[in-house]
Every structure is written in C-alpha cells, then in structure tokens.
Amino acid sequence: MTTLTKKYDYDEYMSLFSVVFQDFKLFSISLGQNVAASTDFDRARADE
C-alpha cells in the first residue's frame, strides 16, 4: 500500500469548512433526513 503525504496550509484548509445552524423547532427531522432531504434514506449510509 502506498501512503501519500501532502502538506496543507492550515488556514486555507480550515477555510473550506463552515458551520450551518439548524433551528430544531423549524426542522424537527433527523440528521439523516435533513442531509438526504427526504424521509426515505439509507440509514447505514447516513451513519458513515
């Protein structure tokens, strides 16, 4: 197995992420349903 090692600029890397807040009273659905945008979703895949 080959291991690839890359160096990243920490600030640039962190700029790729963001926080998204959800009003739990407005959207009272599970995280899996929220991400899938559906009440019918693959729970095993959502748990990954």
GULUMDREN-183610 format. One record per atom (N, C-alpha, C): atom name; residue number from 1; x, y, z. Coordinates in steps of 0.02 Angstrom, whole numbers, plus 50000, padded with zeros to 5 digits. Layout:
REM GULUMDREN-183610
<r miza="CA" zaro="NUM" c1="X" c2="Y" c3="Z"/>
...
REM end
This chain:
REM GULUMDREN-183610
<r miza="N" zaro="1" c1="50042" c2="49942" c3="50000"/>
<r miza="CA" zaro="1" c1="50000" c2="50000" c3="50000"/>
<r miza="C" zaro="1" c1="50045" c2="50062" c3="50000"/>
<r miza="N" zaro="2" c1="50027" c2="50110" c3="49959"/>
<r miza="CA" zaro="2" c1="50065" c2="50172" c3="49955"/>
<r miza="C" zaro="2" c1="50033" c2="50225" c3="49999"/>
<r miza="N" zaro="3" c1="50074" c2="50260" c3="50036"/>
<r miza="CA" zaro="3" c1="50050" c2="50315" c3="50077"/>
<r miza="C" zaro="3" c1="50070" c2="50381" c3="50046"/>
<r miza="N" zaro="4" c1="50021" c2="50423" c3="50033"/>
<r miza="CA" zaro="4" c1="50034" c2="50489" c3="50005"/>
<r miza="C" zaro="4" c1="50033" c2="50540" c3="50062"/>
<r miza="N" zaro="5" c1="50083" c2="50581" c3="50063"/>
<r miza="CA" zaro="5" c1="50087" c2="50633" c3="50114"/>
<r miza="C" zaro="5" c1="50091" c2="50700" c3="50080"/>
<r miza="N" zaro="6" c1="50044" c2="50744" c3="50098"/>
<r miza="CA" zaro="6" c1="50043" c2="50812" c3="50070"/>
<r miza="C" zaro="6" c1="50042" c2="50860" c3="50128"/>
<r miza="N" zaro="7" c1="50071" c2="50918" c3="50118"/>
<r miza="CA" zaro="7" c1="50069" c2="50970" c3="50168"/>
<r miza="C" zaro="7" c1="50018" c2="51022" c3="50146"/>
<r miza="N" zaro="8" c1="49976" c2="51041" c3="50193"/>
<r miza="CA" zaro="8" c1="49923" c2="51089" c3="50179"/>
<r miza="C" zaro="8" c1="49933" c2="51151" c3="50222"/>
<r miza="N" zaro="9" c1="49913" c2="51207" c3="50195"/>
<r miza="CA" zaro="9" c1="49912" c2="51268" c3="50234"/>
<r miza="C" zaro="9" c1="49850" c2="51264" c3="50280"/>
<r miza="N" zaro="10" c1="49862" c2="51266" c3="50344"/>
<r miza="CA" zaro="10" c1="49808" c2="51255" c3="50393"/>
<r miza="C" zaro="10" c1="49750" c2="51305" c3="50384"/>
<r miza="N" zaro="11" c1="49766" c2="51368" c3="50376"/>
<r miza="CA" zaro="11" c1="49713" c2="51419" c3="50369"/>
<r miza="C" zaro="11" c1="49673" c2="51408" c3="50305"/>
<r miza="N" zaro="12" c1="49707" c2="51391" c3="50251"/>
<r miza="CA" zaro="12" c1="49671" c2="51377" c3="50189"/>
<r miza="C" zaro="12" c1="49627" c2="51315" c3="50196"/>
<r miza="N" zaro="13" c1="49653" c2="51264" c3="50229"/>
<r miza="CA" zaro="13" c1="49614" c2="51203" c3="50241"/>
<r miza="C" zaro="13" c1="49552" c2="51218" c3="50283"/>
<r miza="N" zaro="14" c1="49560" c2="51256" c3="50336"/>
<r miza="CA" zaro="14" c1="49504" c2="51271" c3="50380"/>
<r miza="C" zaro="14" c1="49453" c2="51316" c3="50345"/>
<r miza="N" zaro="15" c1="49473" c2="51354" c3="50296"/>
<r miza="CA" zaro="15" c1="49426" c2="51397" c3="50261"/>
<r miza="C" zaro="15" c1="49377" c2="51357" c3="50218"/>
<r miza="N" zaro="16" c1="49390" c2="51293" c3="50208"/>
<r miza="CA" zaro="16" c1="49346" c2="51250" c3="50169"/>
<r miza="C" zaro="16" c1="49284" c2="51228" c3="50208"/>
<r miza="N" zaro="17" c1="49286" c2="51236" c3="50274"/>
<r miza="CA" zaro="17" c1="49232" c2="51213" c3="50318"/>
<r miza="C" zaro="17" c1="49190" c2="51271" c3="50343"/>
<r miza="N" zaro="18" c1="49129" c2="51257" c3="50359"/>
<r miza="CA" zaro="18" c1="49084" c2="51308" c3="50384"/>
<r miza="C" zaro="18" c1="49034" c2="51275" c3="50432"/>
<r miza="N" zaro="19" c1="49005" c2="51315" c3="50474"/>
<r miza="CA" zaro="19" c1="48954" c2="51291" c3="50521"/>
<r miza="C" zaro="19" c1="48886" c2="51312" c3="50493"/>
<r miza="N" zaro="20" c1="48839" c2="51266" c3="50494"/>
<r miza="CA" zaro="20" c1="48771" c2="51281" c3="50472"/>
<r miza="C" zaro="20" c1="48726" c2="51264" c3="50531"/>
<r miza="N" zaro="21" c1="48693" c2="51315" c3="50557"/>
<r miza="CA" zaro="21" c1="48649" c2="51305" c3="50614"/>
<r miza="C" zaro="21" c1="48579" c2="51287" c3="50589"/>
<r miza="N" zaro="22" c1="48545" c2="51245" c3="50627"/>
<r miza="CA" zaro="22" c1="48478" c2="51223" c3="50609"/>
<r miza="C" zaro="22" c1="48432" c2="51239" c3="50667"/>
<r miza="N" zaro="23" c1="48379" c2="51272" c3="50652"/>
<r miza="CA" zaro="23" c1="48328" c2="51286" c3="50703"/>
<r miza="C" zaro="23" c1="48289" c2="51222" c3="50715"/>
<r miza="N" zaro="24" c1="48300" c2="51189" c3="50771"/>
<r miza="CA" zaro="24" c1="48270" c2="51124" c3="50785"/>
<r miza="C" zaro="24" c1="48194" c2="51127" c3="50789"/>
<r miza="N" zaro="25" c1="48167" c2="51186" c3="50803"/>
<r miza="CA" zaro="25" c1="48094" c2="51192" c3="50805"/>
<r miza="C" zaro="25" c1="48065" c2="51198" c3="50735"/>
<r miza="N" zaro="26" c1="48104" c2="51226" c3="50690"/>
<r miza="CA" zaro="26" c1="48082" c2="51236" c3="50622"/>
<r miza="C" zaro="26" c1="48088" c2="51172" c3="50581"/>
<r miza="N" zaro="27" c1="48144" c2="51136" c3="50591"/>
<r miza="CA" zaro="27" c1="48158" c2="51074" c3="50555"/>
<r miza="C" zaro="27" c1="48165" c2="51017" c3="50605"/>
<r miza="N" zaro="28" c1="48111" c2="50990" c3="50629"/>
<r miza="CA" zaro="28" c1="48115" c2="50938" c3="50679"/>
<r miza="C" zaro="28" c1="48119" c2="50869" c3="50646"/>
<r miza="N" zaro="29" c1="48172" c2="50859" c3="50606"/>
<r miza="CA" zaro="29" c1="48184" c2="50795" c3="50573"/>
<r miza="C" zaro="29" c1="48254" c2="50772" c3="50592"/>
<r miza="N" zaro="30" c1="48268" c2="50709" c3="50580"/>
<r miza="CA" zaro="30" c1="48333" c2="50682" c3="50597"/>
<r miza="C" zaro="30" c1="48387" c2="50710" c3="50551"/>
<r miza="N" zaro="31" c1="48449" c2="50702" c3="50571"/>
<r miza="CA" zaro="31" c1="48504" c2="50724" c3="50530"/>
<r miza="C" zaro="31" c1="48505" c2="50688" c3="50463"/>
<r miza="N" zaro="32" c1="48493" c2="50623" c3="50464"/>
<r miza="CA" zaro="32" c1="48492" c2="50584" c3="50402"/>
<r miza="C" zaro="32" c1="48439" c2="50609" c3="50354"/>
<r miza="N" zaro="33" c1="48379" c2="50623" c3="50380"/>
<r miza="CA" zaro="33" c1="48325" c2="50650" c3="50339"/>
<r miza="C" zaro="33" c1="48344" c2="50719" c3="50312"/>
<r miza="N" zaro="34" c1="48376" c2="50758" c3="50353"/>
<r miza="CA" zaro="34" c1="48396" c2="50825" c3="50334"/>
<r miza="C" zaro="34" c1="48447" c2="50823" c3="50278"/>
<r miza="N" zaro="35" c1="48499" c2="50782" c3="50284"/>
<r miza="CA" zaro="35" c1="48551" c2="50777" c3="50234"/>
<r miza="C" zaro="35" c1="48524" c2="50747" c3="50169"/>
<r miza="N" zaro="36" c1="48482" c2="50697" c3="50175"/>
<r miza="CA" zaro="36" c1="48453" c2="50665" c3="50116"/>
<r miza="C" zaro="36" c1="48397" c2="50706" c3="50086"/>
<r miza="N" zaro="37" c1="48372" c2="50755" c3="50122"/>
<r miza="CA" zaro="37" c1="48315" c2="50795" c3="50101"/>
<r miza="C" zaro="37" c1="48255" c2="50750" c3="50085"/>
<r miza="N" zaro="38" c1="48248" c2="50698" c3="50125"/>
<r miza="CA" zaro="38" c1="48195" c2="50650" c3="50115"/>
<r miza="C" zaro="38" c1="48183" c2="50611" c3="50179"/>
<r miza="N" zaro="39" c1="48122" c2="50588" c3="50188"/>
<r miza="CA" zaro="39" c1="48108" c2="50545" c3="50246"/>
<r miza="C" zaro="39" c1="48127" c2="50473" c3="50231"/>
<r miza="N" zaro="40" c1="48139" c2="50457" c3="50168"/>
<r miza="CA" zaro="40" c1="48160" c2="50390" c3="50147"/>
<r miza="C" zaro="40" c1="48234" c2="50393" c3="50129"/>
<r miza="N" zaro="41" c1="48278" c2="50369" c3="50175"/>
<r miza="CA" zaro="41" c1="48350" c2="50372" c3="50164"/>
<r miza="C" zaro="41" c1="48383" c2="50310" c3="50190"/>
<r miza="N" zaro="42" c1="48444" c2="50299" c3="50167"/>
<r miza="CA" zaro="42" c1="48484" c2="50240" c3="50187"/>
<r miza="C" zaro="42" c1="48519" c2="50256" c3="50252"/>
<r miza="N" zaro="43" c1="48494" c2="50229" c3="50308"/>
<r miza="CA" zaro="43" c1="48521" c2="50246" c3="50374"/>
<r miza="C" zaro="43" c1="48594" c2="50226" c3="50381"/>
<r miza="N" zaro="44" c1="48614" c2="50168" c3="50354"/>
<r miza="CA" zaro="44" c1="48683" c2="50145" c3="50358"/>
<r miza="C" zaro="44" c1="48729" c2="50195" c3="50323"/>
<r miza="N" zaro="45" c1="48708" c2="50219" c3="50266"/>
<r miza="CA" zaro="45" c1="48749" c2="50268" c3="50229"/>
<r miza="C" zaro="45" c1="48752" c2="50335" c3="50267"/>
<r miza="N" zaro="46" c1="48697" c2="50355" c3="50297"/>
<r miza="CA" zaro="46" c1="48695" c2="50417" c3="50334"/>
<r miza="C" zaro="46" c1="48740" c2="50413" c3="50396"/>
<r miza="N" zaro="47" c1="48746" c2="50353" c3="50426"/>
<r miza="CA" zaro="47" c1="48787" c2="50344" c3="50485"/>
<r miza="C" zaro="47" c1="48861" c2="50346" c3="50469"/>
<r miza="N" zaro="48" c1="48880" c2="50337" c3="50406"/>
<r miza="CA" zaro="48" c1="48950" c2="50341" c3="50386"/>
<r miza="C" zaro="48" c1="48973" c2="50411" c3="50396"/>
REM end
